[in-house]
Amino acid sequence: MSGGEARAVGVGSALTAPAPRPAEEASRLPTSEERELRLRVDRSSRRPVLVAFGCSLVALLLGSVFGLTASVQMHSPELAGPGWLTFGRVRTAHLNAMVYGWASLAMLGVSLWMIPRLVHQELKWARLAEFGVWIWALALGYQLVRILGGIPSGMEWLEIGLYTGDTFLTVGGGMVGVALLRTLLARAVPHLYVSVWYIMAALIWFPIIFITGNWPAWAGAESAAVNWFYAHNALGLWLTAINVGAAYYLIPKVLGRPVYSYQLSLVGFWTLGFFYSLNGMHHVIGGPMPTWMITTSITASVLMVIPVAAVAINHHMTVVGRFAALRYSPTLRFVVLGAMAYTAVSLQGIFTALREVNRITHFTQWTVGHAHVGVYAFATLILFGSIYYILPRVLRREWPSARLISWHFWLVLLGIALYVTALTVAGVFQGLYLMDPAVPFRASVDVTLAGLQARSVAAVMLTAGHVVFAWHVWRLWRRPTPERELAPFHALRPVVREAGS
């Protein structure tokens, strides 16, 4: 599709493009029976999906405020305020609100909508799944209050209380997983698309690593090792797995063409599961750990180039020739950029795992910037794109404003670009100063101030983008249902097409 030869109809949350060859399955128009099946499947998952997305948006706004507050305090500590607003508490509340609130709840919503669609079966035990989402959300809300009250566990990414939070998150997530497993067992398709592999594996992997990380028997150095086993795998086997699965579904779906290589997608899946689980120990290079453990982790980190390359090639070759469609589809815009960020953060992680690099970047702002490439530029952008695609189908209404979508996109894109660039540059200088015995420690702090101030500017932009997004979701929710039986996104003809088609 050439750059100026496409046209768009509607806001475009579900804009699709025909495959270049009419014989391809992706270009086939759905039959009336298939359309009815999709509507029935969407109705079955409507309530738990809306609950998950609604709770995730509340967590997104809270986490944004906590993050902005913590960012400002890094360069202006005199603005700390009362005890519950000090950096140690709001930063911890920010991390938990964004990882277990926004990202995890949104991912549960995406999974609850996507799995029934992919297996051509209505969601089984939908009330159980909805109850599980509520348990997760309410338990997390209580834990955020405890964290702000100064009662965290003190373990990175595991600050939630063992008995007052972790248990309920495990039970709530388990209820969602059981409902999806029951739906999978009742599938009406002969094979499973790769997105099902990623999502269902994540729902199995997460409780294993979560329970292992929270097991109360660990102490001393082994506690640190298990802590980073969990924290790194929470990104790789939980956030990564579901969002890569979402990208594998949405990119071909929006473009109306099959994924480039199904075999390559399975290579990426199996190598992710095998290599990523060993990565976490590169966070404790130089610590009191056996050398073989650290070396194994570094080796596994380097071998991550295999799943990363498999996913990157597959996504790129699926989109190649159709990049102009990013101008018309907000879903494609967010998801493709998120997929690119996955490649970037993975290659950066491989680079950072090397000892000679790690000794410079460890304990610096570089690590904070790197984490935000993964959790935000990758996971959050894909979740935004997923919600732009899913909500109109659940509510059977089109997004009210293309302008608000554009504002949201540019605020968060420019915000995260500034955020990561500022902290990456500041982190490199900070690490070099820390390594030079002739440079006083104060200099390694002063050199980061410009980057920290830029981060606060970026945090304002990101928070503004999140407010715009939440407001737009509210407008969609409150928008009157159209009189037509099927909303615009159920149109039989593609709404982005090549000239002359």
Kinemage of the C-alpha trace (Angstrom):
@kinemage 1
@onewidth
@group {chain A} dominant
@subgroup {mainchain}
@vectorlist {calphas} color= white
{ca met a 1} P 0.000 0.000 0.000
{ca ser a 2} L 1.642 3.213 -1.081
{ca gly a 3} L 1.861 6.109 1.312
{ca gly a 4} L -0.803 8.343 -0.196
{ca glu a 5} L -3.126 5.782 -1.678
{ca ala a 6} L -5.050 4.638 1.388
{ca arg a 7} L -8.231 6.034 2.784
{ca ala a 8} L -9.869 5.558 6.170
{ca val a 9} L -13.490 5.229 7.225
{ca gly a 10} L -14.398 5.876 10.870
{ca val a 11} L -12.021 6.543 13.725
{ca gly a 12} L -10.121 3.388 12.956
{ca ser a 13} L -9.851 1.248 16.095
{ca ala a 14} L -10.285 -1.764 13.861
{ca leu a 15} L -9.009 -0.590 10.511
{ca thr a 16} L -7.991 -3.516 8.346
{ca ala a 17} L -6.251 -3.950 5.033
{ca pro a 18} L -6.788 -6.709 2.484
{ca ala a 19} L -4.067 -9.237 1.848
{ca pro a 20} L -2.146 -8.702 -1.388
{ca arg a 21} L -3.301 -12.020 -2.852
{ca pro a 22} L -7.053 -12.816 -2.886
{ca ala a 23} L -6.328 -16.502 -2.327
{ca glu a 24} L -4.956 -15.846 1.174
{ca glu a 25} L -7.212 -16.875 4.040
{ca ala a 26} L -6.762 -13.510 5.771
{ca ser a 27} L -8.495 -11.702 2.916
{ca arg a 28} L -11.617 -13.851 3.085
{ca leu a 29} L -14.691 -12.027 4.328
{ca pro a 30} L -16.380 -13.643 7.346
{ca thr a 31} L -19.602 -15.542 6.836
{ca ser a 32} L -22.768 -14.597 8.701
{ca glu a 33} L -22.251 -17.607 10.992
{ca glu a 34} L -18.723 -16.465 11.828
{ca arg a 35} L -19.894 -12.928 12.563
{ca glu a 36} L -22.610 -14.244 14.838
{ca leu a 37} L -20.066 -16.460 16.644
{ca arg a 38} L -17.789 -13.460 17.254
{ca leu a 39} L -20.655 -11.405 18.661
{ca arg a 40} L -21.742 -14.273 20.927
{ca val a 41} L -18.183 -14.865 22.147
{ca asp a 42} L -17.701 -11.151 22.840
{ca arg a 43} L -20.931 -11.029 24.837
{ca ser a 44} L -19.815 -13.964 26.979
{ca ser a 45} L -16.642 -12.184 28.150
{ca arg a 46} L -18.104 -8.672 28.342
{ca arg a 47} L -18.490 -8.272 32.110
{ca pro a 48} L -15.103 -9.607 33.281
{ca val a 49} L -13.312 -7.737 30.481
{ca leu a 50} L -14.963 -4.431 31.409
{ca val a 51} L -14.217 -4.969 35.119
{ca ala a 52} L -10.561 -5.747 34.355
{ca phe a 53} L -10.134 -2.729 32.073
{ca gly a 54} L -11.975 -0.403 34.450
{ca cys a 55} L -9.856 -1.398 37.449
{ca ser a 56} L -6.683 -1.202 35.365
{ca leu a 57} L -7.472 2.397 34.364
{ca val a 58} L -7.952 3.408 37.997
{ca ala a 59} L -4.566 1.855 38.793
{ca leu a 60} L -3.016 3.614 35.776
{ca leu a 61} L -4.120 7.035 37.025
{ca leu a 62} L -3.048 6.335 40.611
{ca gly a 63} L 0.280 4.921 39.479
{ca ser a 64} L 0.881 7.964 37.268
{ca val a 65} L 0.375 10.347 40.193
{ca phe a 66} L 2.646 8.269 42.425
{ca gly a 67} L 5.308 8.102 39.720
{ca leu a 68} L 5.215 11.839 39.036
{ca thr a 69} L 5.480 12.568 42.760
{ca ala a 70} L 8.458 10.240 43.175
{ca ser a 71} L 10.159 11.693 40.094
{ca val a 72} L 9.935 15.269 41.365
{ca gln a 73} L 11.280 14.235 44.777
{ca met a 74} L 14.420 12.780 43.176
{ca his a 75} L 15.648 16.260 42.231
{ca ser a 76} L 13.616 18.313 44.737
{ca pro a 77} L 13.644 16.292 47.991
{ca glu a 78} L 12.378 19.297 49.957
{ca leu a 79} L 8.951 18.631 48.417
{ca ala a 80} L 8.598 15.285 50.210
{ca gly a 81} L 5.674 16.365 52.423
{ca pro a 82} L 4.175 14.052 55.066
{ca gly a 83} L 5.535 10.569 55.747
{ca trp a 84} L 3.153 8.723 53.431
{ca leu a 85} L 4.306 10.895 50.513
{ca thr a 86} L 8.034 10.301 50.961
{ca phe a 87} L 9.990 8.876 48.035
{ca gly a 88} L 10.407 5.367 49.448
{ca arg a 89} L 6.657 4.925 49.799
{ca val a 90} L 5.299 6.618 46.674
{ca arg a 91} L 7.920 5.018 44.431
{ca thr a 92} L 6.985 1.582 45.777
{ca ala a 93} L 3.277 2.359 45.409
{ca his a 94} L 3.956 3.514 41.834
{ca leu a 95} L 5.715 0.262 40.885
{ca asn a 96} L 2.998 -1.956 42.356
{ca ala a 97} L 0.134 0.110 40.931
{ca met a 98} L 1.632 -0.004 37.442
{ca val a 99} L 2.810 -3.642 37.374
{ca tyr a 100} L 0.093 -5.435 39.361
{ca gly a 101} L -2.643 -2.866 38.823
{ca trp a 102} L -2.510 -1.311 35.367
{ca ala a 103} L -0.483 -3.861 33.397
{ca ser a 104} L -1.615 -7.104 35.049
{ca leu a 105} L -5.312 -6.250 35.199
{ca ala a 106} L -5.303 -4.979 31.609
{ca met a 107} L -3.543 -8.192 30.566
{ca leu a 108} L -6.213 -10.261 32.311
{ca gly a 109} L -8.835 -8.311 30.364
{ca val a 110} L -7.004 -8.877 27.069
{ca ser a 111} L -6.680 -12.596 27.845
{ca leu a 112} L -10.351 -12.956 28.778
{ca trp a 113} L -11.383 -11.438 25.453
{ca met a 114} L -8.753 -12.990 23.197
{ca ile a 115} L -8.765 -16.651 24.267
{ca pro a 116} L -12.508 -17.225 23.636
{ca arg a 117} L -12.133 -15.570 20.234
{ca leu a 118} L -9.156 -17.696 19.263
{ca val a 119} L -10.724 -20.994 20.329
{ca his a 120} L -14.194 -20.144 18.919
{ca gln a 121} L -15.887 -20.815 22.217
{ca glu a 122} L -17.852 -18.677 24.664
{ca leu a 123} L -16.032 -17.874 27.912
{ca lys a 124} L -16.761 -20.605 30.431
{ca trp a 125} L -17.329 -19.774 34.093
{ca ala a 126} L -17.389 -16.053 33.312
{ca arg a 127} L -18.685 -15.164 36.782
{ca leu a 128} L -15.743 -16.989 38.357
{ca ala a 129} L -13.356 -14.963 36.188
{ca glu a 130} L -15.111 -11.716 37.083
{ca phe a 131} L -14.959 -12.554 40.794
{ca gly a 132} L -11.254 -13.344 40.419
{ca val a 133} L -10.597 -9.935 38.835
{ca trp a 134} L -12.408 -8.208 41.706
{ca ile a 135} L -10.381 -10.144 44.294
{ca trp a 136} L -7.139 -9.153 42.551
{ca ala a 137} L -8.110 -5.484 42.267
{ca leu a 138} L -9.429 -5.078 45.815
{ca ala a 139} L -6.458 -6.900 47.350
{ca leu a 140} L -4.076 -4.663 45.419
{ca gly a 141} L -5.933 -1.530 46.526
{ca tyr a 142} L -5.588 -2.582 50.155
{ca gln a 143} L -1.882 -3.274 49.647
{ca leu a 144} L -1.285 0.178 48.161
{ca val a 145} L -2.748 1.691 51.326
{ca arg a 146} L -0.409 -0.487 53.412
{ca ile a 147} L 2.605 0.519 51.336
{ca leu a 148} L 1.808 4.223 51.707
{ca gly a 149} L 1.410 3.539 55.421
{ca gly a 150} L 4.976 2.259 55.571
{ca ile a 151} L 4.330 -1.508 55.730
{ca pro a 152} L 6.006 -2.984 52.604
{ca ser a 153} L 7.897 -6.280 52.667
{ca gly a 154} L 11.142 -4.654 51.532
{ca met a 155} L 11.751 -7.013 48.582
{ca glu a 156} L 12.016 -5.500 45.090
{ca trp a 157} L 8.796 -6.181 43.099
{ca leu a 158} L 7.525 -8.193 46.100
{ca glu a 159} L 6.556 -5.381 48.476
{ca ile a 160} L 2.981 -6.672 48.808
{ca gly a 161} L 2.238 -8.419 52.105
{ca leu a 162} L 2.532 -12.199 51.993
{ca tyr a 163} L -0.736 -13.108 53.714
{ca thr a 164} L -2.749 -9.923 53.164
{ca gly a 165} L -1.948 -9.496 49.476
{ca asp a 166} L 0.027 -12.225 47.751
{ca thr a 167} L -2.439 -14.947 48.755
{ca phe a 168} L -5.401 -13.027 47.362
{ca leu a 169} L -3.612 -12.135 44.122
{ca thr a 170} L -2.771 -15.807 43.659
{ca val a 171} L -6.366 -16.873 44.296
{ca gly a 172} L -7.856 -14.130 42.104
{ca gly a 173} L -5.490 -14.771 39.229
{ca gly a 174} L -6.076 -18.498 39.624
{ca met a 175} L -9.815 -18.029 39.177
{ca val a 176} L -9.226 -16.215 35.887
{ca gly a 177} L -6.782 -18.896 34.786
{ca val a 178} L -9.200 -21.715 35.607
{ca ala a 179} L -11.996 -20.040 33.607
{ca leu a 180} L -9.694 -19.624 30.600
{ca leu a 181} L -8.397 -23.198 30.887
{ca arg a 182} L -11.991 -24.487 30.966
{ca thr a 183} L -12.719 -22.427 27.850
{ca leu a 184} L -9.614 -23.789 26.144
{ca leu a 185} L -10.619 -27.378 26.902
{ca ala a 186} L -13.980 -26.729 25.225
{ca arg a 187} L -12.365 -25.228 22.109
{ca ala a 188} L -14.021 -25.648 18.727
{ca val a 189} L -10.835 -25.348 16.645
{ca pro a 190} L -8.468 -28.172 15.634
{ca his a 191} L -5.248 -26.229 16.309
{ca leu a 192} L -4.080 -23.451 18.615
{ca tyr a 193} L -2.808 -20.143 17.280
{ca val a 194} L 0.489 -18.952 18.768
{ca ser a 195} L -1.215 -16.233 20.848
{ca val a 196} L -2.988 -18.972 22.810
{ca trp a 197} L 0.380 -20.585 23.555
{ca tyr a 198} L 1.831 -17.350 24.903
{ca ile a 199} L -1.191 -16.330 26.978
{ca met a 200} L -1.954 -19.704 28.525
{ca ala a 201} L 1.738 -20.309 29.262
{ca ala a 202} L 1.924 -16.941 31.040
{ca leu a 203} L -1.052 -17.903 33.195
{ca ile a 204} L 0.840 -21.072 34.198
{ca trp a 205} L 4.272 -19.480 34.584
{ca phe a 206} L 3.161 -16.523 36.695
{ca pro a 207} L 1.780 -18.401 39.726
{ca ile a 208} L 4.912 -20.599 39.739
{ca ile a 209} L 7.355 -17.685 39.862
{ca phe a 210} L 5.067 -15.617 42.145
{ca ile a 211} L 4.750 -18.360 44.754
{ca thr a 212} L 8.479 -19.146 44.504
{ca gly a 213} L 9.423 -15.496 44.969
{ca asn a 214} L 7.150 -15.143 47.994
{ca trp a 215} L 8.100 -18.409 49.672
{ca pro a 216} L 9.008 -17.437 53.262
{ca ala a 217} L 11.925 -19.903 53.634
{ca trp a 218} L 14.497 -17.821 51.717
{ca ala a 219} L 17.074 -15.807 53.653
{ca gly a 220} L 20.345 -13.981 53.061
{ca ala a 221} L 22.052 -14.334 49.682
{ca glu a 222} L 19.593 -16.984 48.503
{ca ser a 223} L 16.774 -14.507 49.160
{ca ala a 224} L 18.436 -12.013 46.806
{ca ala a 225} L 18.872 -14.719 44.156
{ca val a 226} L 15.226 -15.787 44.361
{ca asn a 227} L 14.117 -12.166 44.447
{ca trp a 228} L 15.779 -11.445 41.090
{ca phe a 229} L 14.662 -14.781 39.688
{ca tyr a 230} L 11.142 -13.554 40.314
{ca ala a 231} L 11.549 -9.874 39.404
{ca his a 232} L 13.173 -10.565 36.036
{ca asn a 233} L 10.749 -13.346 35.147
{ca ala a 234} L 7.780 -11.186 36.098
{ca leu a 235} L 8.802 -9.121 33.086
{ca gly a 236} L 9.830 -11.973 30.801
{ca leu a 237} L 7.346 -14.760 31.571
{ca trp a 238} L 4.352 -12.621 32.551
{ca leu a 239} L 4.378 -9.148 30.981
{ca thr a 240} L 6.321 -10.216 27.890
{ca ala a 241} L 4.434 -13.429 27.175
{ca ile a 242} L 0.932 -11.964 27.160
{ca asn a 243} L 1.874 -8.814 25.274
{ca val a 244} L 3.839 -10.670 22.604
{ca gly a 245} L 0.802 -12.920 22.268
{ca ala a 246} L -1.435 -9.867 21.878
{ca ala a 247} L 0.872 -8.452 19.190
{ca tyr a 248} L 0.798 -11.767 17.320
{ca tyr a 249} L -2.998 -11.543 17.246
{ca leu a 250} L -3.549 -7.862 16.560
{ca ile a 251} L -0.958 -7.111 13.875
{ca pro a 252} L -2.189 -9.765 11.413
{ca lys a 253} L -5.813 -9.120 12.389
{ca val a 254} L -5.714 -5.401 11.736
{ca leu a 255} L -3.770 -5.773 8.492
{ca gly a 256} L -5.946 -8.626 7.258
{ca arg a 257} L -2.986 -10.848 6.372
{ca pro a 258} L -1.548 -14.003 7.981
{ca val a 259} L 1.468 -13.928 10.261
{ca tyr a 260} L 4.695 -14.253 8.259
{ca ser a 261} L 5.814 -17.604 9.702
{ca tyr a 262} L 3.870 -19.731 12.143
{ca gln a 263} L 6.857 -22.056 12.645
{ca leu a 264} L 9.082 -19.105 13.517
{ca ser a 265} L 6.540 -17.933 16.077
{ca leu a 266} L 6.775 -21.276 17.889
{ca val a 267} L 10.570 -21.094 17.860
{ca gly a 268} L 10.250 -17.730 19.596
{ca phe a 269} L 7.815 -19.137 22.150
{ca trp a 270} L 9.846 -22.184 23.203
{ca thr a 271} L 13.183 -20.392 23.329
{ca leu a 272} L 11.631 -17.586 25.405
{ca gly a 273} L 10.435 -20.101 27.977
{ca phe a 274} L 13.764 -21.935 28.032
{ca phe a 275} L 16.254 -19.040 28.118
{ca tyr a 276} L 14.409 -16.235 29.914
{ca ser a 277} L 13.878 -18.144 33.140
{ca leu a 278} L 17.657 -18.123 33.749
{ca asn a 279} L 18.252 -14.396 33.129
{ca gly a 280} L 17.644 -12.853 36.541
{ca met a 281} L 21.063 -13.417 38.097
{ca his a 282} L 22.743 -10.811 35.913
{ca his a 283} L 21.156 -8.292 38.298
{ca val a 284} L 23.460 -9.497 41.080
{ca ile a 285} L 26.758 -9.491 39.182
{ca gly a 286} L 29.416 -8.738 41.783
{ca gly a 287} L 27.233 -10.034 44.602
{ca pro a 288} L 27.892 -13.024 46.899
{ca met a 289} L 26.699 -15.575 44.328
{ca pro a 290} L 28.487 -18.597 42.830
{ca thr a 291} L 30.351 -17.727 39.638
{ca trp a 292} L 28.669 -20.554 37.730
{ca met a 293} L 25.242 -19.087 38.555
{ca ile a 294} L 26.162 -15.638 37.257
{ca thr a 295} L 27.867 -17.042 34.145
{ca thr a 296} L 24.869 -19.256 33.363
{ca ser a 297} L 22.593 -16.233 33.610
{ca ile a 298} L 24.804 -14.147 31.333
{ca thr a 299} L 24.928 -16.973 28.787
{ca ala a 300} L 21.148 -17.340 28.857
{ca ser a 301} L 20.799 -13.570 28.467
{ca val a 302} L 22.949 -13.632 25.322
{ca leu a 303} L 20.981 -16.608 23.947
{ca met a 304} L 17.829 -14.488 24.258
{ca val a 305} L 18.830 -13.117 20.867
{ca ile a 306} L 17.129 -16.224 19.396
{ca pro a 307} L 13.529 -15.586 20.581
{ca val a 308} L 13.965 -11.838 20.138
{ca ala a 309} L 15.110 -12.248 16.532
{ca ala a 310} L 12.294 -14.731 15.834
{ca val a 311} L 9.629 -12.344 17.119
{ca ala a 312} L 11.183 -9.280 15.480
{ca ile a 313} L 11.469 -10.931 12.062
{ca asn a 314} L 7.945 -12.292 12.257
{ca his a 315} L 6.373 -8.980 13.236
{ca his a 316} L 8.401 -6.943 10.750
{ca met a 317} L 7.732 -9.257 7.817
{ca thr a 318} L 4.028 -9.291 8.643
{ca val a 319} L 3.870 -5.485 8.542
{ca val a 320} L 6.378 -4.876 5.737
{ca gly a 321} L 4.759 -3.096 2.810
{ca arg a 322} L 1.858 -1.939 4.985
{ca phe a 323} L 3.519 0.564 7.315
{ca ala a 324} L 1.293 3.303 5.874
{ca ala a 325} L -1.608 1.681 7.715
{ca leu a 326} L -0.140 2.986 10.995
{ca arg a 327} L -1.518 6.400 10.028
{ca tyr a 328} L -5.075 5.098 10.052
{ca ser a 329} L -5.228 2.459 12.768
{ca pro a 330} L -4.541 3.495 16.372
{ca thr a 331} L -4.340 -0.161 17.334
{ca leu a 332} L -1.622 -0.837 14.781
{ca arg a 333} L 0.199 2.376 15.704
{ca phe a 334} L 0.527 1.464 19.376
{ca val a 335} L 1.107 -2.264 18.885
{ca val a 336} L 3.770 -1.988 16.176
{ca leu a 337} L 5.735 0.587 18.174
{ca gly a 338} L 5.359 -1.590 21.258
{ca ala a 339} L 6.680 -4.578 19.305
{ca met a 340} L 9.671 -2.501 18.194
{ca ala a 341} L 10.284 -1.560 21.817
{ca tyr a 342} L 10.297 -5.271 22.718
{ca thr a 343} L 13.172 -5.808 20.303
{ca ala a 344} L 14.980 -2.732 21.640
{ca val a 345} L 14.639 -3.572 25.332
{ca ser a 346} L 15.656 -7.184 24.754
{ca leu a 347} L 18.808 -6.246 22.850
{ca gln a 348} L 19.576 -3.626 25.492
{ca gly a 349} L 19.106 -6.283 28.192
{ca ile a 350} L 21.529 -8.637 26.435
{ca phe a 351} L 24.071 -5.809 26.221
{ca thr a 352} L 23.583 -4.844 29.884
{ca ala a 353} L 24.057 -8.458 31.061
{ca leu a 354} L 27.684 -8.444 29.906
{ca arg a 355} L 30.058 -7.949 32.847
{ca glu a 356} L 32.054 -5.110 31.288
{ca val a 357} L 28.859 -3.171 30.592
{ca asn a 358} L 27.091 -4.102 33.806
{ca arg a 359} L 29.894 -2.736 35.984
{ca ile a 360} L 29.170 0.708 34.472
{ca thr a 361} L 25.368 0.675 34.323
{ca his a 362} L 24.499 -1.192 37.548
{ca phe a 363} L 23.154 0.979 40.397
{ca thr a 364} L 22.603 3.900 37.992
{ca gln a 365} L 19.685 5.644 36.310
{ca trp a 366} L 20.418 3.537 33.204
{ca thr a 367} L 18.630 0.615 34.872
{ca val a 368} L 15.536 2.724 35.556
{ca gly a 369} L 15.399 3.837 31.927
{ca his a 370} L 15.896 0.260 30.736
{ca ala a 371} L 13.040 -0.975 32.921
{ca his a 372} L 10.702 1.633 31.442
{ca val a 373} L 11.540 0.586 27.890
{ca gly a 374} L 10.208 -2.847 28.860
{ca val a 375} L 7.277 -2.123 31.134
{ca tyr a 376} L 6.107 1.031 29.359
{ca ala a 377} L 7.389 1.371 25.779
{ca phe a 378} L 6.762 -2.335 25.152
{ca ala a 379} L 4.036 -3.635 27.454
{ca thr a 380} L 1.989 -0.492 28.038
{ca leu a 381} L 1.913 0.618 24.390
{ca ile a 382} L 0.694 -2.828 23.327
{ca leu a 383} L -1.953 -2.754 26.045
{ca phe a 384} L -3.138 0.665 24.849
{ca gly a 385} L -3.424 -0.697 21.316
{ca ser a 386} L -5.240 -3.795 22.563
{ca ile a 387} L -7.806 -1.739 24.465
{ca tyr a 388} L -8.371 0.482 21.424
{ca tyr a 389} L -9.223 -2.670 19.495
{ca ile a 390} L -11.194 -4.602 22.115
{ca leu a 391} L -13.417 -2.022 23.816
{ca pro a 392} L -15.438 -1.069 20.692
{ca arg a 393} L -16.179 -4.739 20.119
{ca val a 394} L -17.250 -5.298 23.707
{ca leu a 395} L -19.364 -2.141 23.926
{ca arg a 396} L -20.428 -2.218 20.240
{ca arg a 397} L -19.630 1.466 19.808
{ca glu a 398} L -16.930 3.321 17.922
{ca trp a 399} L -14.434 5.606 19.659
{ca pro a 400} L -15.893 9.132 19.852
{ca ser a 401} L -12.814 11.192 18.937
{ca ala a 402} L -9.889 10.648 16.580
{ca arg a 403} L -8.325 13.812 17.997
{ca leu a 404} L -8.170 12.375 21.539
{ca ile a 405} L -6.519 9.220 20.204
{ca ser a 406} L -3.895 11.371 18.489
{ca trp a 407} L -3.276 13.423 21.648
{ca his a 408} L -2.907 10.266 23.699
{ca phe a 409} L -0.481 8.707 21.227
{ca trp a 410} L 1.845 11.677 20.874
{ca leu a 411} L 1.886 12.532 24.586
{ca val a 412} L 2.902 9.037 25.644
{ca leu a 413} L 5.284 8.460 22.723
{ca leu a 414} L 7.191 11.720 23.204
{ca gly a 415} L 7.004 11.324 26.976
{ca ile a 416} L 8.567 7.871 27.076
{ca ala a 417} L 11.175 8.856 24.456
{ca leu a 418} L 12.284 11.795 26.618
{ca tyr a 419} L 12.135 9.655 29.779
{ca val a 420} L 14.341 6.874 28.442
{ca thr a 421} L 16.813 9.146 26.642
{ca ala a 422} L 17.332 11.368 29.705
{ca leu a 423} L 17.906 8.491 32.128
{ca thr a 424} L 20.082 6.503 29.719
{ca val a 425} L 22.471 9.410 29.177
{ca ala a 426} L 22.461 10.348 32.873
{ca gly a 427} L 23.052 6.705 33.830
{ca val a 428} L 26.120 6.330 31.624
{ca phe a 429} L 27.772 9.451 33.079
{ca gln a 430} L 26.773 8.413 36.592
{ca gly a 431} L 28.366 4.990 36.129
{ca leu a 432} L 31.585 6.403 34.705
{ca tyr a 433} L 31.861 8.869 37.597
{ca leu a 434} L 31.249 6.130 40.157
{ca met a 435} L 34.047 4.038 38.644
{ca asp a 436} L 36.596 6.853 38.754
{ca pro a 437} L 38.207 6.976 42.241
{ca ala a 438} L 39.401 10.528 41.542
{ca val a 439} L 35.833 11.809 41.194
{ca pro a 440} L 33.955 12.569 44.449
{ca phe a 441} L 30.675 10.759 45.009
{ca arg a 442} L 28.763 14.050 45.023
{ca ala a 443} L 29.755 14.574 41.378
{ca ser a 444} L 28.069 11.283 40.403
{ca val a 445} L 24.865 12.634 41.950
{ca asp a 446} L 25.100 16.117 40.426
{ca val a 447} L 25.636 14.720 36.926
{ca thr a 448} L 22.201 13.057 37.043
{ca leu a 449} L 20.210 16.180 37.985
{ca ala a 450} L 19.522 17.332 34.412
{ca gly a 451} L 18.333 13.840 33.495
{ca leu a 452} L 16.114 13.615 36.585
{ca gln a 453} L 14.533 16.979 35.817
{ca ala a 454} L 13.903 15.886 32.219
{ca arg a 455} L 12.311 12.724 33.623
{ca ser a 456} L 9.835 14.839 35.578
{ca val a 457} L 8.901 16.733 32.416
{ca ala a 458} L 8.387 13.373 30.709
{ca ala a 459} L 6.305 12.158 33.670
{ca val a 460} L 3.998 15.168 33.262
{ca met a 461} L 3.530 14.299 29.581
{ca leu a 462} L 2.847 10.635 30.340
{ca thr a 463} L 0.359 11.502 33.083
{ca ala a 464} L -1.432 13.917 30.734
{ca gly a 465} L -1.614 11.162 28.107
{ca his a 466} L -3.100 8.757 30.638
{ca val a 467} L -5.737 11.306 31.677
{ca val a 468} L -6.687 11.833 28.021
{ca phe a 469} L -6.950 8.061 27.529
{ca ala a 470} L -9.079 7.539 30.648
{ca trp a 471} L -11.355 10.436 29.666
{ca his a 472} L -11.786 8.955 26.190
{ca val a 473} L -12.655 5.547 27.621
{ca trp a 474} L -15.255 7.232 29.834
{ca arg a 475} L -16.732 9.012 26.824
{ca leu a 476} L -16.901 5.708 24.938
{ca trp a 477} L -18.606 4.065 27.915
{ca arg a 478} L -21.187 6.851 28.187
{ca arg a 479} L -21.756 7.168 24.439
{ca pro a 480} L -25.288 6.185 23.362
{ca thr a 481} L -25.498 2.812 21.650
{ca pro a 482} L -25.955 3.263 17.868
{ca glu a 483} L -29.272 2.250 16.372
{ca arg a 484} L -27.656 -0.025 13.808
{ca glu a 485} L -27.433 -3.711 14.633
{ca leu a 486} L -23.696 -3.844 14.001
{ca ala a 487} L -21.273 -1.041 14.814
{ca pro a 488} L -18.872 0.301 12.101
{ca phe a 489} L -16.083 -2.074 13.049
{ca his a 490} L -18.206 -5.038 11.933
{ca ala a 491} L -18.287 -3.708 8.344
{ca leu a 492} L -18.008 -6.475 5.788
{ca arg a 493} L -15.540 -4.607 3.587
{ca pro a 494} L -12.104 -3.486 4.791
{ca val a 495} L -12.032 0.162 5.810
{ca val a 496} L -8.449 0.739 4.685
{ca arg a 497} L -7.853 -0.495 1.163
{ca glu a 498} L -5.487 0.024 -1.685
{ca ala a 499} L -6.459 2.395 -4.442
{ca gly a 500} L -8.456 0.603 -7.091
{ca ser a 501} L -9.362 -2.359 -4.868
